[in-house]
């Protein structure tokens, strides 16, 4: 997506939906930080940046504690049983 050709690829998308940069590999936070800061300043100045806090929850929050609750490994017991360990 967005021209990624490797894992890890991060792409910066501005609040208007435009791709403004991207890099593959690791350790590119020092390169991204000033770009992100600049975008925040620019879109804040335009008063189009929504700073409403996101109500984010961890992936495991609110899920039922079932047998397959976040399994780490799955094993088919001969087609009749399914086994899972929990992480």
BALOBA-1460 file (C-alpha; in Angstrom, 3 decimals):
// residues 87
<rec num="1" residu="x" x="0.000" y="0.000" z="0.000"/>
<rec num="2" residu="x" x="1.241" y="3.507" z="-0.782"/>
<rec num="3" residu="x" x="4.190" y="2.073" z="-2.671"/>
<rec num="4" residu="x" x="5.665" y="0.044" z="0.178"/>
<rec num="5" residu="x" x="8.142" y="-2.545" z="-0.946"/>
<rec num="6" residu="x" x="9.627" y="-3.681" z="2.364"/>
<rec num="7" residu="x" x="8.800" y="-4.482" z="5.940"/>
<rec num="8" residu="x" x="8.927" y="-2.116" z="7.952"/>
<rec num="9" residu="x" x="7.603" y="0.741" z="5.875"/>
<rec num="10" residu="x" x="6.104" y="3.811" z="7.496"/>
<rec num="11" residu="x" x="4.280" y="6.483" z="5.550"/>
<rec num="12" residu="x" x="3.325" y="9.932" z="6.807"/>
<rec num="13" residu="x" x="-0.161" y="10.955" z="5.713"/>
<rec num="14" residu="x" x="-1.217" y="14.519" z="6.533"/>
<rec num="15" residu="x" x="-4.667" y="15.406" z="7.911"/>
<rec num="16" residu="x" x="-5.812" y="16.240" z="4.366"/>
<rec num="17" residu="x" x="-5.014" y="12.678" z="3.297"/>
<rec num="18" residu="x" x="-1.882" y="13.446" z="1.285"/>
<rec num="19" residu="x" x="1.180" y="11.223" z="1.495"/>
<rec num="20" residu="x" x="4.014" y="13.559" z="2.484"/>
<rec num="21" residu="x" x="6.823" y="11.081" z="3.074"/>
<rec num="22" residu="x" x="7.808" y="7.536" z="3.790"/>
<rec num="23" residu="x" x="10.749" y="5.293" z="4.517"/>
<rec num="24" residu="x" x="11.502" y="1.595" z="4.699"/>
<rec num="25" residu="x" x="13.665" y="-0.038" z="7.313"/>
<rec num="26" residu="x" x="14.110" y="0.946" z="10.939"/>
<rec num="27" residu="x" x="15.364" y="3.860" z="12.971"/>
<rec num="28" residu="x" x="13.819" y="6.691" z="11.004"/>
<rec num="29" residu="x" x="12.052" y="8.461" z="13.866"/>
<rec num="30" residu="x" x="14.711" y="11.235" z="13.887"/>
<rec num="31" residu="x" x="13.854" y="11.907" z="10.219"/>
<rec num="32" residu="x" x="10.085" y="11.755" z="10.757"/>
<rec num="33" residu="x" x="9.948" y="13.852" z="13.939"/>
<rec num="34" residu="x" x="10.554" y="17.289" z="12.341"/>
<rec num="35" residu="x" x="8.187" y="16.464" z="9.475"/>
<rec num="36" residu="x" x="5.424" y="15.512" z="11.923"/>
<rec num="37" residu="x" x="6.100" y="18.633" z="14.029"/>
<rec num="38" residu="x" x="5.900" y="20.789" z="10.899"/>
<rec num="39" residu="x" x="2.604" y="19.204" z="9.850"/>
<rec num="40" residu="x" x="1.154" y="19.748" z="13.324"/>
<rec num="41" residu="x" x="2.127" y="23.432" z="13.211"/>
<rec num="42" residu="x" x="0.796" y="23.897" z="9.694"/>
<rec num="43" residu="x" x="-2.569" y="22.241" z="10.287"/>
<rec num="44" residu="x" x="-2.957" y="23.859" z="13.723"/>
<rec num="45" residu="x" x="-2.440" y="27.267" z="12.076"/>
<rec num="46" residu="x" x="-5.188" y="26.436" z="9.586"/>
<rec num="47" residu="x" x="-7.400" y="25.361" z="12.524"/>
<rec num="48" residu="x" x="-8.180" y="22.058" z="10.830"/>
<rec num="49" residu="x" x="-6.341" y="19.725" z="13.185"/>
<rec num="50" residu="x" x="-8.744" y="17.842" z="15.442"/>
<rec num="51" residu="x" x="-7.045" y="17.483" z="18.834"/>
<rec num="52" residu="x" x="-9.869" y="15.505" z="20.422"/>
<rec num="53" residu="x" x="-8.246" y="12.644" z="22.360"/>
<rec num="54" residu="x" x="-8.870" y="9.254" z="20.801"/>
<rec num="55" residu="x" x="-10.622" y="6.677" z="22.950"/>
<rec num="56" residu="x" x="-8.196" y="3.870" z="22.184"/>
<rec num="57" residu="x" x="-8.222" y="0.553" z="23.959"/>
<rec num="58" residu="x" x="-5.702" y="-2.228" z="23.984"/>
<rec num="59" residu="x" x="-6.381" y="-5.090" z="21.632"/>
<rec num="60" residu="x" x="-7.200" y="-7.445" z="24.506"/>
<rec num="61" residu="x" x="-9.506" y="-5.049" z="26.376"/>
<rec num="62" residu="x" x="-13.175" y="-5.932" z="26.404"/>
<rec num="63" residu="x" x="-12.790" y="-9.382" z="24.836"/>
<rec num="64" residu="x" x="-14.407" y="-12.415" z="26.399"/>
<rec num="65" residu="x" x="-11.926" y="-14.693" z="28.205"/>
<rec num="66" residu="x" x="-12.593" y="-17.718" z="25.993"/>
<rec num="67" residu="x" x="-10.417" y="-20.720" z="25.170"/>
<rec num="68" residu="x" x="-9.189" y="-19.007" z="22.014"/>
<rec num="69" residu="x" x="-8.595" y="-15.670" z="23.759"/>
<rec num="70" residu="x" x="-5.405" y="-14.426" z="22.080"/>
<rec num="71" residu="x" x="-3.854" y="-17.799" z="21.333"/>
<rec num="72" residu="x" x="-0.132" y="-17.910" z="20.782"/>
<rec num="73" residu="x" x="-0.171" y="-21.191" z="18.885"/>
<rec num="74" residu="x" x="-2.829" y="-23.411" z="17.374"/>
<rec num="75" residu="x" x="-2.722" y="-27.174" z="17.014"/>
<rec num="76" residu="x" x="-5.194" y="-29.300" z="15.106"/>
<rec num="77" residu="x" x="-5.755" y="-32.493" z="17.080"/>
<rec num="78" residu="x" x="-6.511" y="-34.713" z="14.103"/>
<rec num="79" residu="x" x="-9.435" y="-32.760" z="12.724"/>
<rec num="80" residu="x" x="-11.713" y="-33.246" z="15.742"/>
<rec num="81" residu="x" x="-10.066" y="-31.017" z="18.316"/>
<rec num="82" residu="x" x="-8.446" y="-27.642" z="18.324"/>
<rec num="83" residu="x" x="-5.884" y="-26.690" z="20.934"/>
<rec num="84" residu="x" x="-4.561" y="-23.244" z="21.742"/>
<rec num="85" residu="x" x="-2.158" y="-21.840" z="24.284"/>
<rec num="86" residu="x" x="-2.609" y="-18.370" z="25.699"/>
<rec num="87" residu="x" x="-0.085" y="-15.591" z="25.468"/>
